[in-house]
Amino acid sequence: MTEKGRWYERHAWCVFFGFGVPFVVYGVYLFLLPHSQPNHWNWLTTDPQVVRYIADHFQWSGALATGFGFFALVTSVMAFRRAHIWAWYVFSPTLEVVAVYIVSASVC
């Protein structure tokens, strides 16, 4: 890593690292919720298939969020910190996809 550039250019990777940590924590929470509280969704319906569907949706959403979080952590530490240009081209579309996913999940 070179010492050229302003302080915010050298430490911009911390922003992306900061985005990755909450995604990992939230993803692990979503993934483990159906295992730690298997009857959590019984108040919604008495149909066990619907409860299983909701639990599966939480697990897959947790796996997706955890995977994106690890991707953000690794990319920020390995590529952004070393100022690789390709990281911006890879990470920008990924952020847009995740933003659309979060907005669509909150609306639906």
Backbone hydrogen bonds, N-H to C=O, Kabsch-Sander energy under -0.5 kcal/mol:
donor,donor_aa,acceptor,acceptor_aa,energy
9,E,6,R,-0.6
10,R,6,R,-1.8
11,H,7,W,-1.7
14,C,11,H,-1.4
15,V,12,A,-1.2
16,F,12,A,-0.9
17,F,13,W,-2.1
18,G,14,C,-2.3
19,F,15,V,-1.4
20,G,16,F,-1.6
21,V,17,F,-1.7
23,F,19,F,-1.1
24,V,20,G,-2.1
25,V,21,V,-2.3
26,Y,22,P,-2.9
27,G,23,F,-2.5
28,V,24,V,-2.4
29,Y,25,V,-2.1
30,L,26,Y,-2.7
31,F,27,G,-2.4
32,L,28,V,-2.3
33,L,29,Y,-1.7
35,H,32,L,-0.5
36,S,32,L,-2.5
37,Q,33,L,-2.5
40,H,37,Q,-1.6
42,N,39,N,-1.2
44,L,41,W,-1.3
45,T,41,W,-0.9
51,V,47,D,-1.8
52,R,48,P,-2.3
53,Y,49,Q,-2.1
54,I,50,V,-2.4
55,A,51,V,-2.3
56,D,52,R,-2.7
57,H,53,Y,-2.5
58,F,54,I,-2.3
59,Q,55,A,-2.2
60,W,56,D,-2.6
61,S,57,H,-2.4
62,G,58,F,-2.4
63,A,59,Q,-2.4
64,L,60,W,-2.3
65,A,61,S,-2.6
66,T,62,G,-2.5
67,G,63,A,-2.4
68,F,64,L,-2.4
69,G,65,A,-2.4
70,F,66,T,-2.6
71,F,67,G,-2.3
72,A,68,F,-2.7
73,L,69,G,-2.5
74,V,70,F,-2.8
75,T,71,F,-2.6
76,S,72,A,-2.3
77,V,73,L,-2.2
78,M,74,V,-2.8
79,A,75,T,-1.8
80,F,75,T,-2.2
81,R,76,S,-1.4
83,A,80,F,-1.3
84,H,79,A,-2.4
87,A,84,H,-0.7
88,W,85,I,-1.3
89,Y,85,I,-0.9
90,V,86,W,-1.6
91,F,87,A,-2.9
92,S,88,W,-1.8
94,T,90,V,-1.0
95,L,91,F,-2.4
96,E,92,S,-1.8
97,V,93,P,-2.3
98,V,94,T,-2.4
99,A,95,L,-2.4
100,V,96,E,-2.2
101,Y,97,V,-2.3
102,I,98,V,-2.6
103,V,99,A,-2.3
104,S,100,V,-2.7
105,A,101,Y,-2.4
106,S,102,I,-1.9
107,V,103,V,-1.7
108,C,104,S,-2.3
